[in-house]
Amino acid sequence: MLKVLFFAHIKERLDCAGMELQWSDCPTDLDSLQAELCARGGSLWHEVLSQPNTIRAVNHEVVAGNAALADGDEVAFFPPVTGG
Amino acid sequence: MAEVVSDNWPGLTLGVSVQREDFDVGQLQRSLLEGDVGALACFTGYVRAGNADAPLERMRLEHYPGMTEKCIADILQQASGRWPLMAARVVHRVGDLSPGEQIVWVGVASRHRAAAFSACEFIMDYLKTRAPFWKKEQAAQGSRWVDASLDDEARAQRWQQSPGSPE
C-alpha cells in the first residue's frame, strides 16, 4: 500500500486530504506517481501538483528531484511552509 | 498534542511539542533549568493583528503530523551539533488562533550566552523555512493562505555560510 497526503492550499484546491493506493497498482517512482495522479484527476490536478514551488516528501523527508517508491511508503505534496 | 523528547546524550535534553493548547512561558523556561545552566535564551512568536484595512479575525495553523515533530527534532539535533547546548525545546501551536495569542516558543539553555542566543535564532530560522506548518489568515474580507517569505529563506541560508554566528 502507498499512502498519499496533501496539505494546505493543495488539499483545498484538490478537495482531497489524501488516499491509499494498492501497491500492485502503484508507479514505483515519485515522478510517475505524480503523472498517474494527474492523469486520473484531470487538468485541475495537473495544474495544482505541477506548480513549481510544490514540495514533495517521501516518508517525512523532503525530496529534491525524483525518488524510488516502495510498498508502505508515505508520500506528501505540500506548498512552501509558513510556520513560526 | 504530540511530544518527542530525546535524551540521546547525558546532559542534553531536547523537546518538541506540537499542540492546540496555549503554553506557559515561565513554566517552560524553568523546565530547561537542569544542571549548571549559565544562559537561557527564549523566543516567543505571537499572532499579529493584521493591518488597518484588513484586521485579522483568526489565524489557522495546519501541519503535517509526524513529519513536523521529526523535522523540528532534527533541527534541534543540528543546533546541538553546532553549539554546546544543555537543553533545547520547541513548542508550536496548531489549530485556530486569535490576534495576540502565542504561536511558538523556542528555549535554549547553555553555559554561556553566545551559544544560547545563536542556537535560539538558528532554530527559529530553520523552523520557519523547514517545518511543515501552514498559516491561513481569516479576515472579514475572506481568507488566504500566507505566502512563504523570501526574507525568511535568506535568513536560514546565512547559517550555511558561517559555522557559529550569522555574520
gemmi code that builds the backbone of each chain (N, CA, C; Angstrom):
import gemmi

chains = {
    "A": [
        ("MET", (0.832, -1.196, 0.000), (0.000, 0.000, 0.000), (0.874, 1.258, 0.000)),
        ("LEU", (0.385, 2.284, -0.673), (1.080, 3.573, -0.681), (0.102, 4.624, -0.162)),
        ("LYS", (0.582, 5.434, 0.788), (-0.262, 6.493, 1.329), (0.156, 7.803, 0.675)),
        ("VAL", (-0.821, 8.569, 0.182), (-0.539, 9.862, -0.449), (-1.310, 10.937, 0.309)),
        ("LEU", (-0.611, 11.999, 0.713), (-1.235, 13.063, 1.504), (-1.056, 14.425, 0.828)),
        ("PHE", (-2.036, 15.300, 1.027), (-1.967, 16.679, 0.504), (-2.229, 17.645, 1.644)),
        ("PHE", (-1.566, 18.794, 1.626), (-1.723, 19.761, 2.712), (-1.983, 21.180, 2.204)),
        ("ALA", (-2.583, 21.959, 3.104), (-2.782, 23.404, 2.929), (-3.540, 23.704, 1.623)),
        ("HIS", (-3.068, 24.673, 0.805), (-3.918, 25.062, -0.335), (-3.993, 23.953, -1.381)),
        ("ILE", (-3.020, 23.045, -1.397), (-3.098, 21.917, -2.335), (-4.269, 21.012, -1.955)),
        ("LYS", (-4.383, 20.722, -0.650), (-5.503, 19.908, -0.166), (-6.835, 20.581, -0.483)),
        ("GLU", (-6.897, 21.905, -0.259), (-8.158, 22.628, -0.503), (-8.544, 22.632, -1.969)),
        ("ARG", (-7.564, 22.922, -2.820), (-7.903, 23.034, -4.247), (-8.291, 21.684, -4.832)),
        ("LEU", (-7.624, 20.613, -4.362), (-7.965, 19.280, -4.862), (-9.209, 18.723, -4.164)),
        ("ASP", (-9.589, 19.378, -3.040), (-10.675, 18.869, -2.199), (-10.390, 17.411, -1.820)),
        ("CYS", (-9.135, 17.174, -1.429), (-8.715, 15.812, -1.117), (-7.555, 15.872, -0.123)),
        ("ALA", (-7.721, 15.226, 1.042), (-6.653, 15.221, 2.054), (-5.654, 14.108, 1.786)),
        ("GLY", (-6.082, 13.096, 1.043), (-5.150, 12.018, 0.750), (-5.859, 10.766, 0.296)),
        ("MET", (-5.078, 9.737, 0.024), (-5.647, 8.477, -0.454), (-4.674, 7.341, -0.173)),
        ("GLU", (-5.195, 6.138, -0.171), (-4.338, 4.968, -0.033), (-4.470, 4.160, -1.315)),
        ("LEU", (-3.337, 3.811, -1.902), (-3.337, 3.098, -3.180), (-2.783, 1.692, -2.990)),
        ("GLN", (-3.390, 0.758, -3.662), (-2.856, -0.618, -3.654), (-1.470, -0.603, -4.273)),
        ("TRP", (-0.520, -1.213, -3.605), (0.850, -1.171, -4.114), (0.959, -1.793, -5.510)),
        ("SER", (0.152, -2.839, -5.755), (0.236, -3.512, -7.064), (-0.167, -2.578, -8.208)),
        ("ASP", (-0.936, -1.500, -7.890), (-1.359, -0.547, -8.929), (-0.437, 0.670, -9.001)),
        ("CYS", (0.588, 0.721, -8.156), (1.334, 1.968, -7.997), (2.559, 2.063, -8.898)),
        ("PRO", (2.800, 3.267, -9.409), (4.088, 3.523, -10.059), (5.198, 3.395, -9.007)),
        ("THR", (6.395, 3.081, -9.433), (7.464, 2.795, -8.472), (8.434, 3.961, -8.306)),
        ("ASP", (8.089, 5.127, -8.870), (8.882, 6.314, -8.543), (7.969, 7.538, -8.467)),
        ("LEU", (8.487, 8.581, -7.818), (7.680, 9.748, -7.477), (7.150, 10.486, -8.707)),
        ("ASP", (8.003, 10.695, -9.705), (7.555, 11.401, -10.918), (6.414, 10.649, -11.606)),
        ("SER", (6.542, 9.315, -11.662), (5.492, 8.515, -12.311), (4.206, 8.540, -11.487)),
        ("LEU", (4.352, 8.540, -10.158), (3.163, 8.644, -9.303), (2.433, 9.963, -9.567)),
        ("GLN", (3.205, 11.052, -9.634), (2.588, 12.365, -9.879), (1.891, 12.377, -11.247)),
        ("ALA", (2.542, 11.804, -12.238), (1.936, 11.739, -13.581), (0.642, 10.930, -13.550)),
        ("GLU", (0.645, 9.854, -12.786), (-0.536, 8.993, -12.668), (-1.692, 9.738, -11.977)),
        ("LEU", (-1.351, 10.470, -10.900), (-2.382, 11.244, -10.184), (-2.976, 12.305, -11.106)),
        ("CYS", (-2.122, 12.968, -11.904), (-2.600, 13.993, -12.831), (-3.463, 13.373, -13.925)),
        ("ALA", (-3.054, 12.199, -14.401), (-3.810, 11.530, -15.465), (-5.197, 11.135, -14.960)),
        ("ARG", (-5.256, 10.657, -13.710), (-6.549, 10.256, -13.146), (-7.408, 11.454, -12.792)),
        ("GLY", (-6.755, 12.511, -12.267), (-7.502, 13.636, -11.703), (-7.903, 14.679, -12.727)),
        ("GLY", (-7.166, 14.734, -13.847), (-7.517, 15.712, -14.873), (-6.757, 17.010, -14.723)),
        ("SER", (-7.249, 18.046, -15.444), (-6.459, 19.271, -15.594), (-6.256, 20.011, -14.282)),
        ("LEU", (-7.230, 20.001, -13.366), (-7.065, 20.692, -12.082), (-5.895, 20.064, -11.312)),
        ("TRP", (-5.869, 18.749, -11.246), (-4.794, 18.066, -10.523), (-3.453, 18.360, -11.176)),
        ("HIS", (-3.447, 18.379, -12.485), (-2.201, 18.664, -13.194), (-1.712, 20.057, -12.852)),
        ("GLU", (-2.627, 21.011, -12.878), (-2.255, 22.405, -12.592), (-1.752, 22.559, -11.151)),
        ("VAL", (-2.485, 21.968, -10.203), (-2.146, 22.162, -8.782), (-0.838, 21.450, -8.419)),
        ("LEU", (-0.689, 20.202, -8.833), (0.508, 19.441, -8.431), (1.752, 19.885, -9.185)),
        ("SER", (1.568, 20.486, -10.361), (2.725, 20.863, -11.174), (3.237, 22.271, -10.883)),
        ("GLN", (2.648, 22.956, -9.909), (3.180, 24.289, -9.573), (4.651, 24.144, -9.171)),
        ("PRO", (5.493, 25.054, -9.685), (6.935, 24.850, -9.488), (7.371, 24.859, -8.027)),
        ("ASN", (6.593, 25.489, -7.142), (7.032, 25.525, -5.744), (6.464, 24.387, -4.893)),
        ("THR", (5.744, 23.444, -5.522), (5.216, 22.309, -4.758), (6.364, 21.479, -4.200)),
        ("ILE", (6.281, 21.174, -2.902), (7.303, 20.363, -2.234), (6.782, 18.935, -2.125)),
        ("ARG", (7.700, 17.978, -2.377), (7.309, 16.569, -2.275), (8.156, 15.909, -1.193)),
        ("ALA", (7.496, 15.092, -0.358), (8.219, 14.388, 0.703), (7.889, 12.904, 0.615)),
        ("VAL", (8.869, 12.071, 0.903), (8.667, 10.627, 0.994), (9.093, 10.197, 2.396)),
        ("ASN", (8.173, 9.580, 3.121), (8.437, 9.121, 4.495), (8.989, 10.257, 5.365)),
        ("HIS", (8.340, 11.424, 5.264), (8.647, 12.590, 6.109), (9.949, 13.299, 5.767)),
        ("GLU", (10.578, 12.931, 4.640), (11.795, 13.632, 4.210), (11.507, 14.339, 2.893)),
        ("VAL", (11.873, 15.618, 2.822), (11.694, 16.354, 1.575), (12.627, 15.774, 0.517)),
        ("VAL", (12.095, 15.594, -0.685), (12.854, 15.004, -1.782), (13.070, 16.059, -2.856)),
        ("ALA", (14.316, 16.238, -3.262), (14.613, 17.122, -4.400), (14.786, 16.209, -5.611)),
        ("GLY", (13.976, 16.390, -6.648), (14.066, 15.515, -7.809), (13.231, 14.257, -7.608)),
        ("ASN", (13.502, 13.275, -8.432), (12.714, 12.042, -8.398), (13.214, 11.126, -7.277)),
        ("ALA", (12.388, 10.140, -6.898), (12.797, 9.187, -5.862), (12.085, 7.871, -6.108)),
        ("ALA", (12.756, 6.784, -5.794), (12.130, 5.458, -5.891), (11.100, 5.323, -4.765)),
        ("LEU", (10.011, 4.600, -5.038), (8.988, 4.348, -4.023), (8.936, 2.865, -3.720)),
        ("ALA", (8.535, 2.540, -2.481), (8.417, 1.143, -2.079), (7.092, 0.931, -1.361)),
        ("ASP", (6.665, -0.317, -1.311), (5.432, -0.680, -0.618), (5.496, -0.167, 0.825)),
        ("GLY", (4.447, 0.527, 1.274), (4.412, 1.041, 2.643), (4.858, 2.486, 2.774)),
        ("ASP", (5.351, 3.089, 1.695), (5.817, 4.473, 1.764), (4.652, 5.451, 1.955)),
        ("GLU", (5.003, 6.612, 2.523), (4.049, 7.713, 2.649), (4.588, 8.883, 1.841)),
        ("VAL", (3.795, 9.344, 0.886), (4.197, 10.442, 0.007), (3.329, 11.656, 0.329)),
        ("ALA", (3.925, 12.841, 0.366), (3.137, 14.054, 0.629), (3.478, 15.141, -0.373)),
        ("PHE", (2.453, 15.905, -0.741), (2.604, 17.077, -1.617), (2.142, 18.285, -0.814)),
        ("PHE", (3.009, 19.308, -0.713), (2.594, 20.494, 0.037), (3.285, 21.756, -0.483)),
        ("PRO", (2.680, 22.922, -0.183), (3.280, 24.191, -0.623), (4.417, 24.599, 0.319)),
        ("PRO", (5.196, 25.622, -0.039), (6.242, 26.123, 0.865), (5.662, 26.400, 2.261)),
        ("VAL", (6.466, 26.148, 3.271), (5.956, 26.174, 4.645), (5.943, 27.610, 5.189)),
        ("THR", (5.028, 27.869, 6.138), (4.850, 29.231, 6.657), (4.572, 29.232, 8.163)),
        ("GLY", (5.252, 28.338, 8.899), (5.004, 28.286, 10.348), (5.795, 29.333, 11.106)),
        ("GLY", (5.840, 29.157, 12.412), (6.625, 30.025, 13.276), (5.877, 31.264, 13.707)),
    ],
    "B": [
        ("MET", (-2.060, 16.642, 21.031), (-0.695, 17.053, 21.386), (0.273, 15.928, 21.083)),
        ("ALA", (1.377, 16.283, 20.469), (2.424, 15.299, 20.181), (3.706, 15.796, 20.831)),
        ("GLU", (4.413, 14.927, 21.438), (5.642, 15.343, 22.113), (6.741, 14.331, 21.844)),
        ("VAL", (7.911, 14.848, 21.538), (9.071, 13.991, 21.329), (10.155, 14.530, 22.241)),
        ("VAL", (10.694, 13.716, 23.081), (11.792, 14.157, 23.933), (12.940, 13.194, 23.741)),
        ("SER", (14.102, 13.757, 23.471), (15.267, 12.915, 23.239), (16.271, 13.103, 24.367)),
        ("ASP", (16.783, 12.013, 24.874), (17.848, 12.068, 25.883), (19.043, 11.282, 25.359)),
        ("ASN", (19.418, 11.569, 24.125), (20.465, 10.771, 23.487), (21.816, 10.909, 24.173)),
        ("TRP", (22.077, 12.089, 24.705), (23.368, 12.298, 25.370), (23.120, 12.727, 26.798)),
        ("PRO", (23.910, 12.217, 27.711), (23.763, 12.691, 29.081), (24.010, 14.196, 29.124)),
        ("GLY", (23.187, 14.906, 29.840), (23.397, 16.351, 29.957), (22.762, 17.164, 28.853)),
        ("LEU", (22.123, 16.523, 27.861), (21.439, 17.283, 26.808), (19.995, 16.806, 26.713)),
        ("THR", (19.067, 17.721, 26.874), (17.651, 17.375, 26.785), (17.034, 18.155, 25.630)),
        ("LEU", (16.384, 17.450, 24.707), (15.724, 18.095, 23.577), (14.238, 17.766, 23.647)),
        ("GLY", (13.395, 18.748, 23.401), (11.960, 18.505, 23.467), (11.209, 19.189, 22.341)),
        ("VAL", (10.192, 18.508, 21.815), (9.339, 19.074, 20.760), (7.887, 18.834, 21.149)),
        ("SER", (7.082, 19.876, 21.172), (5.646, 19.713, 21.414), (4.875, 20.441, 20.328)),
        ("VAL", (3.931, 19.740, 19.707), (3.001, 20.354, 18.753), (1.620, 20.186, 19.364)),
        ("GLN", (0.947, 21.292, 19.662), (-0.265, 21.198, 20.478), (-1.254, 22.303, 20.156)),
        ("ARG", (-2.523, 22.058, 20.480), (-3.557, 23.083, 20.321), (-3.541, 24.048, 21.507)),
        ("GLU", (-3.223, 23.536, 22.681), (-3.338, 24.327, 23.905), (-2.299, 25.445, 23.940)),
        ("ASP", (-2.630, 26.494, 24.672), (-1.681, 27.568, 24.946), (-0.590, 27.029, 25.873)),
        ("PHE", (0.478, 27.817, 26.052), (1.576, 27.359, 26.908), (2.001, 28.476, 27.855)),
        ("ASP", (2.663, 28.062, 28.942), (3.104, 28.980, 29.989), (4.616, 29.158, 29.850)),
        ("VAL", (5.016, 30.349, 29.408), (6.425, 30.618, 29.123), (7.299, 30.433, 30.372)),
        ("GLY", (6.806, 30.883, 31.517), (7.594, 30.750, 32.748), (7.860, 29.304, 33.102)),
        ("GLN", (6.818, 28.500, 32.950), (6.951, 27.073, 33.256), (7.923, 26.406, 32.285)),
        ("LEU", (7.826, 26.778, 31.006), (8.734, 26.199, 30.008), (10.180, 26.588, 30.307)),
        ("GLN", (10.392, 27.856, 30.640), (11.755, 28.298, 30.975), (12.313, 27.478, 32.125)),
        ("ARG", (11.520, 27.322, 33.174), (12.005, 26.577, 34.351), (12.310, 25.131, 33.996)),
        ("SER", (11.570, 24.577, 32.989), (11.780, 23.168, 32.632), (13.159, 22.947, 32.018)),
        ("LEU", (13.814, 24.024, 31.569), (15.144, 23.875, 30.949), (16.281, 24.097, 31.943)),
        ("LEU", (15.933, 24.436, 33.174), (16.986, 24.780, 34.139), (17.456, 23.558, 34.924)),
        ("GLU", (17.994, 22.590, 34.201), (18.572, 21.428, 34.877), (20.071, 21.487, 34.681)),
        ("GLY", (20.817, 21.220, 35.717), (22.264, 21.274, 35.617), (22.760, 22.696, 35.826)),
        ("ASP", (24.013, 22.924, 35.475), (24.660, 24.202, 35.764), (24.481, 25.172, 34.601)),
        ("VAL", (23.200, 25.520, 34.329), (22.884, 26.425, 33.217), (23.348, 27.840, 33.570)),
        ("GLY", (24.066, 28.471, 32.623), (24.504, 29.842, 32.841), (23.745, 30.832, 31.980)),
        ("ALA", (23.062, 30.331, 30.930), (22.374, 31.221, 29.994), (21.150, 30.524, 29.426)),
        ("LEU", (20.049, 31.244, 29.380), (18.818, 30.705, 28.802), (18.282, 31.760, 27.834)),
        ("ALA", (18.225, 31.433, 26.539), (17.666, 32.355, 25.541), (16.340, 31.789, 25.076)),
        ("CYS", (15.306, 32.648, 25.047), (13.966, 32.199, 24.663), (13.379, 33.140, 23.628)),
        ("PHE", (12.550, 32.578, 22.742), (11.828, 33.377, 21.762), (10.369, 32.973, 21.833)),
        ("THR", (9.460, 33.962, 21.815), (8.025, 33.681, 21.722), (7.466, 34.410, 20.505)),
        ("GLY", (6.758, 33.699, 19.648), (6.096, 34.311, 18.499), (4.603, 34.439, 18.766)),
        ("TYR", (4.024, 35.559, 18.314), (2.600, 35.853, 18.539), (1.861, 36.081, 17.223)),
        ("VAL", (0.562, 35.895, 17.241), (-0.275, 36.230, 16.080), (-0.428, 37.749, 16.024)),
        ("ARG", (-0.048, 38.345, 14.881), (-0.208, 39.802, 14.728), (-1.659, 40.144, 14.371)),
        ("ALA", (-1.989, 41.426, 14.574), (-3.387, 41.849, 14.403), (-3.764, 42.112, 12.946)),
        ("GLY", (-2.802, 42.062, 12.027), (-3.087, 42.404, 10.636), (-3.019, 43.911, 10.469)),
        ("ASN", (-3.393, 44.441, 9.301), (-3.321, 45.890, 9.118), (-4.713, 46.520, 9.228)),
        ("ALA", (-4.744, 47.848, 9.221), (-5.991, 48.563, 9.488), (-7.070, 48.262, 8.448)),
        ("ASP", (-6.649, 48.074, 7.187), (-7.624, 47.798, 6.119), (-8.236, 46.409, 6.257)),
        ("ALA", (-7.437, 45.494, 6.748), (-7.905, 44.105, 6.815), (-7.480, 43.478, 8.143)),
        ("PRO", (-8.145, 43.894, 9.237), (-7.776, 43.317, 10.538), (-8.026, 41.800, 10.556)),
        ("LEU", (-7.066, 41.108, 11.145), (-7.153, 39.645, 11.185), (-8.181, 39.210, 12.221)),
        ("GLU", (-9.050, 38.280, 11.825), (-10.004, 37.738, 12.794), (-9.450, 36.482, 13.443)),
        ("ARG", (-8.767, 35.692, 12.633), (-8.327, 34.395, 13.130), (-7.191, 33.889, 12.249)),
        ("MET", (-6.285, 33.138, 12.854), (-5.204, 32.503, 12.098), (-5.340, 30.993, 12.289)),
        ("ARG", (-5.393, 30.272, 11.176), (-5.467, 28.813, 11.283), (-4.095, 28.219, 10.962)),
        ("LEU", (-3.613, 27.383, 11.854), (-2.317, 26.729, 11.680), (-2.541, 25.256, 11.381)),
        ("GLU", (-2.117, 24.845, 10.180), (-2.215, 23.429, 9.812), (-0.802, 22.844, 9.819)),
        ("HIS", (-0.657, 21.557, 10.062), (0.674, 20.946, 9.988), (0.577, 19.511, 9.488)),
        ("TYR", (1.732, 18.894, 9.336), (1.817, 17.522, 8.829), (2.242, 16.644, 10.004)),
        ("PRO", (1.266, 16.049, 10.715), (1.605, 15.281, 11.912), (2.624, 14.181, 11.587)),
        ("GLY", (3.568, 14.026, 12.441), (4.617, 13.026, 12.211), (5.844, 13.671, 11.607)),
        ("MET", (5.684, 14.280, 10.439), (6.830, 14.939, 9.817), (7.238, 16.187, 10.612)),
        ("THR", (6.253, 16.926, 11.129), (6.565, 18.159, 11.863), (7.481, 17.872, 13.044)),
        ("GLU", (7.089, 16.909, 13.880), (7.865, 16.597, 15.077), (9.266, 16.126, 14.699)),
        ("LYS", (9.331, 15.273, 13.669), (10.623, 14.736, 13.236), (11.529, 15.853, 12.716)),
        ("CYS", (10.940, 16.769, 11.947), (11.697, 17.870, 11.351), (12.241, 18.802, 12.437)),
        ("ILE", (11.420, 19.132, 13.434), (11.893, 20.031, 14.499), (12.949, 19.325, 15.349)),
        ("ALA", (12.733, 18.038, 15.632), (13.742, 17.291, 16.399), (15.070, 17.296, 15.651)),
        ("ASP", (15.016, 17.174, 14.335), (16.242, 17.199, 13.524), (16.925, 18.575, 13.610)),
        ("ILE", (16.129, 19.646, 13.608), (16.694, 20.999, 13.738), (17.380, 21.158, 15.105)),
        ("LEU", (16.745, 20.627, 16.160), (17.355, 20.707, 17.494), (18.661, 19.914, 17.545)),
        ("GLN", (18.669, 18.755, 16.900), (19.906, 17.954, 16.849), (21.008, 18.716, 16.118)),
        ("GLN", (20.634, 19.363, 15.004), (21.634, 20.156, 14.270), (22.183, 21.282, 15.144)),
        ("ALA", (21.300, 21.948, 15.868), (21.739, 23.046, 16.745), (22.687, 22.521, 17.816)),
        ("SER", (22.361, 21.349, 18.370), (23.209, 20.824, 19.448), (24.542, 20.340, 18.903)),
        ("GLY", (24.607, 20.095, 17.584), (25.887, 19.759, 16.963), (26.749, 20.994, 16.695)),
        ("ARG", (26.122, 22.153, 16.593), (26.864, 23.375, 16.270), (27.293, 24.158, 17.505)),
        ("TRP", (26.497, 24.068, 18.580), (26.796, 24.833, 19.808), (26.727, 23.894, 21.009)),
        ("PRO", (27.487, 24.200, 22.050), (27.465, 23.359, 23.254), (26.222, 23.636, 24.095)),
        ("LEU", (25.126, 22.952, 23.774), (23.850, 23.196, 24.446), (23.651, 22.226, 25.598)),
        ("MET", (22.873, 22.649, 26.572), (22.485, 21.772, 27.675), (21.040, 21.308, 27.513)),
        ("ALA", (20.204, 22.148, 26.929), (18.809, 21.776, 26.692), (18.231, 22.693, 25.621)),
        ("ALA", (17.304, 22.160, 24.831), (16.616, 22.980, 23.834), (15.211, 22.424, 23.672)),
        ("ARG", (14.252, 23.326, 23.533), (12.869, 22.880, 23.440), (12.075, 23.793, 22.516)),
        ("VAL", (11.169, 23.192, 21.738), (10.264, 23.950, 20.873), (8.828, 23.549, 21.200)),
        ("VAL", (7.970, 24.541, 21.352), (6.531, 24.295, 21.471), (5.862, 25.083, 20.351)),
        ("HIS", (5.040, 24.437, 19.549), (4.369, 25.114, 18.439), (2.895, 24.763, 18.482)),
        ("ARG", (2.057, 25.795, 18.393), (0.616, 25.538, 18.431), (0.053, 25.345, 17.032)),
        ("VAL", (-1.055, 24.595, 16.959), (-1.789, 24.403, 15.711), (-3.268, 24.633, 15.994)),
        ("GLY", (-4.055, 24.732, 14.931), (-5.489, 24.992, 15.092), (-5.797, 26.464, 14.905)),
        ("ASP", (-6.923, 26.915, 15.475), (-7.374, 28.300, 15.283), (-6.860, 29.200, 16.401)),
        ("LEU", (-6.187, 30.295, 16.018), (-5.628, 31.233, 16.988), (-6.150, 32.636, 16.693)),
        ("SER", (-6.243, 33.452, 17.734), (-6.697, 34.840, 17.596), (-5.507, 35.784, 17.698)),
        ("PRO", (-5.664, 37.027, 17.174), (-4.579, 38.009, 17.301), (-4.160, 38.161, 18.762)),
        ("GLY", (-2.839, 38.249, 18.967), (-2.307, 38.398, 20.319), (-1.948, 37.084, 20.989)),
        ("GLU", (-2.451, 35.975, 20.435), (-2.136, 34.679, 21.060), (-0.727, 34.225, 20.716)),
        ("GLN", (-0.144, 33.429, 21.612), (1.178, 32.845, 21.398), (1.077, 31.729, 20.367)),
        ("ILE", (2.025, 31.696, 19.406), (2.073, 30.607, 18.423), (3.204, 29.647, 18.736)),
        ("VAL", (4.388, 30.198, 18.986), (5.579, 29.339, 19.038), (6.504, 29.804, 20.156)),
        ("TRP", (7.192, 28.847, 20.752), (8.193, 29.167, 21.780), (9.425, 28.312, 21.525)),
        ("VAL", (10.581, 28.957, 21.568), (11.860, 28.251, 21.468), (12.675, 28.641, 22.696)),
        ("GLY", (13.231, 27.659, 23.372), (14.097, 27.935, 24.521), (15.373, 27.121, 24.411)),
        ("VAL", (16.497, 27.778, 24.693), (17.801, 27.116, 24.607), (18.605, 27.427, 25.859)),
        ("ALA", (19.097, 26.384, 26.520), (19.928, 26.560, 27.713), (21.354, 26.128, 27.402)),
        ("SER", (22.294, 26.929, 27.886), (23.699, 26.631, 27.662), (24.495, 27.179, 28.847)),
        ("ARG", (25.806, 26.960, 28.834), (26.619, 27.528, 29.921), (26.825, 29.023, 29.699)),
        ("HIS", (26.899, 29.437, 28.407), (27.216, 30.838, 28.115), (26.231, 31.415, 27.103)),
        ("ARG", (26.109, 32.747, 27.101), (25.041, 33.380, 26.324), (25.227, 33.266, 24.812)),
        ("ALA", (26.484, 33.279, 24.317), (26.673, 33.310, 22.858), (26.017, 32.095, 22.202)),
        ("ALA", (26.248, 30.912, 22.769), (25.663, 29.694, 22.204), (24.146, 29.731, 22.302)),
        ("ALA", (23.628, 30.216, 23.438), (22.177, 30.236, 23.629), (21.499, 31.193, 22.641)),
        ("PHE", (22.060, 32.409, 22.495), (21.496, 33.375, 21.538), (21.515, 32.819, 20.111)),
        ("SER", (22.691, 32.341, 19.686), (22.829, 31.887, 18.302), (21.942, 30.679, 18.022)),
        ("ALA", (21.941, 29.710, 18.935), (21.155, 28.487, 18.702), (19.666, 28.813, 18.657)),
        ("CYS", (19.210, 29.729, 19.488), (17.789, 30.089, 19.512), (17.381, 30.688, 18.161)),
        ("GLU", (18.222, 31.567, 17.628), (17.929, 32.196, 16.346), (17.988, 31.169, 15.209)),
        ("PHE", (19.001, 30.303, 15.243), (19.141, 29.244, 14.241), (17.899, 28.349, 14.219)),
        ("ILE", (17.460, 27.922, 15.396), (16.300, 27.016, 15.483), (15.064, 27.704, 14.898)),
        ("MET", (14.868, 28.966, 15.225), (13.694, 29.690, 14.717), (13.782, 29.881, 13.191)),
        ("ASP", (14.976, 30.241, 12.693), (15.144, 30.446, 11.248), (14.884, 29.144, 10.476)),
        ("TYR", (15.362, 28.027, 11.008), (15.141, 26.746, 10.331), (13.696, 26.286, 10.477)),
        ("LEU", (13.128, 26.480, 11.654), (11.735, 26.084, 11.849), (10.833, 26.796, 10.837)),
        ("LYS", (11.065, 28.086, 10.641), (10.196, 28.874, 9.753), (10.276, 28.420, 8.301)),
        ("THR", (11.422, 27.878, 7.909), (11.616, 27.557, 6.492), (11.633, 26.057, 6.207)),
        ("ARG", (11.624, 25.210, 7.238), (11.706, 23.759, 7.026), (10.516, 22.976, 7.600)),
        ("ALA", (10.021, 23.402, 8.764), (8.999, 22.585, 9.436), (7.648, 22.738, 8.728)),
        ("PRO", (6.963, 21.622, 8.467), (5.721, 21.676, 7.662), (4.499, 22.175, 8.434)),
        ("PHE", (4.470, 23.510, 8.583), (3.302, 24.222, 9.107), (2.832, 25.171, 8.010)),
        ("TRP", (1.528, 25.442, 7.987), (0.982, 26.421, 7.041), (-0.026, 27.302, 7.756)),
        ("LYS", (0.073, 28.617, 7.496), (-0.833, 29.578, 8.127), (-1.893, 30.027, 7.130)),
        ("LYS", (-3.132, 30.097, 7.615), (-4.209, 30.664, 6.803), (-4.852, 31.798, 7.583)),
        ("GLU", (-4.829, 32.992, 6.971), (-5.395, 34.167, 7.634), (-6.864, 34.286, 7.291)),
        ("GLN", (-7.671, 34.558, 8.317), (-9.095, 34.768, 8.087), (-9.465, 36.174, 8.526)),
        ("ALA", (-9.987, 36.958, 7.573), (-10.419, 38.328, 7.854), (-11.858, 38.464, 7.363)),
        ("ALA", (-12.481, 39.609, 7.658), (-13.871, 39.811, 7.236), (-13.993, 39.706, 5.710)),
        ("GLN", (-12.928, 40.118, 5.002), (-12.944, 40.121, 3.535), (-12.784, 38.722, 2.941)),
        ("GLY", (-12.401, 37.749, 3.764), (-12.183, 36.401, 3.252), (-10.940, 35.813, 3.867)),
        ("SER", (-10.545, 34.654, 3.344), (-9.380, 34.004, 3.922), (-8.328, 33.759, 2.850)),
        ("ARG", (-7.066, 33.726, 3.277), (-5.984, 33.464, 2.331), (-4.846, 32.735, 3.027)),
        ("TRP", (-4.203, 31.833, 2.270), (-3.011, 31.154, 2.768), (-1.853, 32.146, 2.722)),
        ("VAL", (-1.066, 32.161, 3.774), (0.083, 33.054, 3.845), (1.162, 32.547, 2.880)),
        ("ASP", (1.776, 33.491, 2.150), (2.867, 33.123, 1.236), (4.170, 32.956, 2.005)),
        ("ALA", (4.983, 32.012, 1.557), (6.312, 31.852, 2.153), (7.132, 33.106, 1.861)),
        ("SER", (8.012, 33.454, 2.808), (8.770, 34.701, 2.687), (10.192, 34.435, 2.206)),
        ("LEU", (10.610, 35.187, 1.187), (11.986, 35.063, 0.681), (12.984, 35.519, 1.738)),
        ("ASP", (12.552, 36.504, 2.530), (13.421, 37.015, 3.594), (13.702, 35.917, 4.630)),
        ("ASP", (12.673, 35.134, 4.957), (12.878, 34.026, 5.901), (13.881, 33.027, 5.339)),
        ("GLU", (13.751, 32.728, 4.039), (14.669, 31.767, 3.426), (16.099, 32.308, 3.438)),
        ("ALA", (16.234, 33.623, 3.166), (17.564, 34.233, 3.185), (18.173, 34.163, 4.584)),
        ("ARG", (17.341, 34.365, 5.595), (17.849, 34.277, 6.974), (18.353, 32.871, 7.277)),
        ("ALA", (17.611, 31.864, 6.835), (18.043, 30.478, 7.080), (19.327, 30.162, 6.320)),
        ("GLN", (19.422, 30.705, 5.097), (20.609, 30.428, 4.260), (21.899, 30.936, 4.904)),
        ("ARG", (21.797, 32.046, 5.653), (23.014, 32.621, 6.255), (23.757, 31.599, 7.107)),
        ("TRP", (23.008, 30.692, 7.748), (23.640, 29.729, 8.656), (24.471, 28.702, 7.907)),
        ("GLN", (24.215, 28.565, 6.606), (25.005, 27.590, 5.842), (26.379, 28.142, 5.514)),
        ("GLN", (26.523, 29.485, 5.603), (27.811, 30.085, 5.261), (28.717, 30.250, 6.468)),
        ("SER", (28.148, 30.277, 7.670), (29.001, 30.511, 8.833), (28.710, 29.478, 9.913)),
        ("PRO", (29.750, 28.900, 10.506), (29.540, 27.838, 11.462), (28.942, 28.309, 12.790)),
        ("GLY", (29.292, 29.484, 13.242), (28.894, 29.853, 14.607), (27.847, 30.936, 14.674)),
        ("SER", (28.065, 32.030, 13.982), (27.127, 33.143, 14.042), (26.802, 33.591, 12.622)),
        ("PRO", (25.699, 34.299, 12.408), (25.223, 34.561, 11.056), (25.833, 35.768, 10.369)),
        ("GLU", (26.946, 36.310, 10.854), (27.516, 37.498, 10.211), (27.944, 37.190, 8.788)),
    ],
}
model = gemmi.Model(1)
for chain_id, residues in chains.items():
    chain = gemmi.Chain(chain_id)
    for i, (resn, *xyz) in enumerate(residues, 1):
        res = gemmi.Residue()
        res.name, res.seqid = resn, gemmi.SeqId(i, " ")
        for name, pos in zip(("N", "CA", "C"), xyz):
            atom = gemmi.Atom()
            atom.name, atom.element = name, gemmi.Element(name[0])
            atom.pos, atom.b_iso = gemmi.Position(*pos), 0.0
            res.add_atom(atom)
        chain.add_residue(res)
    model.add_chain(chain)
structure = gemmi.Structure()
structure.add_model(model)
structure.setup_entities()
